[in-house]
Amino acid sequence: MSDKEEIQLKEIFLKIGELKKEVYSYSFQIICLIILIVSISAGASYIKDAKYKSELTFVVEDKQQSSPLSSMTGLASQFGLEMFSNSNSTFSQKNIMELLKSRGVISKALMQTAYINNKHDLFIHHYLTIYNLKEDWNNDNQLKNLNFNDKPTVTHDSITALIWDNIIENDLFVNIKNDETDIIYLSFYCKNELFAKLFSESLIYEMSRMYISYQTKQSSNTIEFLQNRADSVFLELQDSEQEFARIKDINQRIIKASGRLKELQLMRNVEVLNTMYLELVKNLEISKMTLLNQTPIIQVIDKPILPLENTKMSIALVMMISFILAMIVSILYIVLRKLVNDSLN
């Protein structure tokens, strides 16, 4: 080792020694700062309410696979019936995730009922009670007796919008943890353990209903049209059959074809209506079977199970983390200040 390197090494050790003395000289201040930060952190942790995490996983199966019914749908298309032309790309995974956080889904879930804290009530009433929001309304006559079972008003919509905004900002998280899979994770946090579990399940139920309704809307409209048309043709067929039978009874003694013209016309009308009715019934049954086969499936993989995970850290862990951070920050501050002052001098 050269003399220059030895000098540099000695300077480094001397500098380290000076920094240690500097830190020791402020040991009392460091201890006081650590005690203060640890106390504040412990107090904040003690005051902070516990939050329970309800996690639910599910997959969405939306692919219209080929099936024996495809040939029947092809037959139905010959009659100009475009029964099942749903676009599977309309609801991608990202859209499903956004749908779960939409105001429509959350509002409908809030208006469902559940048995929580020995009370069977709407989710939105439970939410207001859990977060003590009703207590803040005691001095407001308009909000004091507010009940969401009553006819909806602007006030109801405003409060629902505020709750929805708070839920999507602080309590509801939807993501995909692994890009290689189609599993979607829904996490909902709440101060009430049972509310967190039941509300997350209600969210999935409402999202499923809205999603399936949208995906099968055109098919359902086709089935409704075929059903109405079949009923109408059946009534016409009944009337024509009764009229044909009546005219045929009248014409029993008539031999000439000109006298039986009305009977022949009615017989032809009955045959036409009967053929139409049979085709409509056949296509209606094909539509129902195909709709059943192509209805998207939302399969829940794991439901939340009580007891739920408590996301609140223990006070001991909070004190340990705050102690380590406070010590590191205070020592770094003293060391950096010493280095800066020495470089300036």
Secondary structure as UniProt FT lines:
FT   HELIX           3..25
FT   HELIX           27..47
FT   STRAND          52..61
FT   HELIX           69..77
FT   TURN            78..80
FT   HELIX           88..90
FT   HELIX           93..100
FT   HELIX           103..110
FT   STRAND          113..116
FT   TURN            117..118
FT   STRAND          119..122
FT   HELIX           123..130
FT   TURN            131..133
FT   HELIX           134..137
FT   TURN            138..139
FT   HELIX           141..144
FT   TURN            148..149
FT   HELIX           154..166
FT   HELIX           167..171
FT   STRAND          172..175
FT   TURN            179..180
FT   STRAND          184..190
FT   HELIX           193..215
FT   HELIX           217..250
FT   HELIX           251..253
FT   HELIX           258..260
FT   HELIX           261..294
FT   STRAND          297..302
FT   STRAND          309..310
FT   HELIX           315..344
//
